[in-house]
């Protein structure tokens, strides 16, 4: 009897008769031999049909099977270093073949070059391609690693609302929706403010889910809907927060190396760069970072690059600044102490320097930019109220948030890690749109 298996486990069945159920990714005909590359969700396996081993009708059906047809293939597993696939190195000599459905002949994502817009219009089919399959499997590992690390550190997952009455970071980047008799609600930019309430019940918490930013940004680093994990910790200062971030990112990278090495290799990722991601990470102040950027700007002869790198103290970094800065490091660099005016209203002032806040951004190496933004939160009620007014935010909407500073306030800190930016960096891919199954951008809400 043939044993049903997953392609990912094929190496365990050398010399045995097996069955795989999946879809025909590619077909190559060579006279009396036909090669099928069949994927089953866990991997891609080469299946070889020899005319002499099969009846004429079966061999003819294999030779004519269209791309993306669903099939059941039986045969003997044999080792062959030349055999393509994921994991590769093994193939199945076909002895039985059943067509579940012969796909239509007009499959849009035929094996040829396609433009980006065409590929995104057919994202529901594009995710079947090996590169996209590999990226999204790595994404799943990253999301599991995030939860495993935080759960193992004693954090409690506490879900926060997606519909909120007010902005967390800025009123100009909100998606607004009518909300019954209450006026308007907004799609959440962050669960952080609710997490700050939750730490007073549980000490260490995190939320993990989709967030929404209505920024009209077209860069390769921005989506309007993305996933973010946000840990928050009571009795935690900025230095302790940076220690946690360092351990967290190291854990994620090492988990992907352990679990998805074959996918990384297929994507052509330089594994040595990921293997170097171990503590300690470099830490520099915003002041030092600005000076570095000015030095890089002075060294370049490219007028366009020189203009893009222009910066004065007090400005937040843009993508060009982060890209050039991270090229100086082979690990994520943690930039701390940003100007208060460039950051959100709730960040604790730096002692003796009110123009600076106790914030930190972690910038991924190789030009990938910010993957984590975090800070020590403001714990003084009156100062927080002052900042809410300075930012023109409605005090009434933040009454509950201010209450947290009246009833047992403590120093506390937290951060947010963007899943898609982290996936892009670890996979070594250029554009964030490939890091989420169905990307949402300012020009795309289909499929």
Secondary structure, 3 states (H helix, E strand, C coil): CCEECCHHHHHHHCCCEEEEEEEEEEEEEECCEEEEEEECCCCEEEEEEEHHHCCHHHHHHHHHCCCCCEEEEEEEEEECCCCCEECCCEEEEEEEEEEEECCCCCCCCCCCCCCHHHHHHCHHHHCCCHHHHHHHHHHHHHHHHHHHHHHHCCCEECCCCCEECCCCCCHHHCCEEECHHHCEEEECCCCHHHHHHHHHHHCEEEEEEEEECCCCCCCCCCCCEEEEEEEEEECCCHHHHHHHHHHHHHHHHHHHHHHCHHHHHHCCCCHHHHHCCCCCCCEEEHHHHHHHHHHHHHHCCCHHHHHHCCCCCCCCCCHHHHHHHHCCCCCCEEEECCEHHHCCCCECEECCEEEEECEEEEEECCCCEEEEEEEEECCCHHHHHHHHHHCCCCHHHHHHHHHCCCCCCCCEEEEEEEHHHHHHHHHCCCCHHHCCCCCCECCECCC
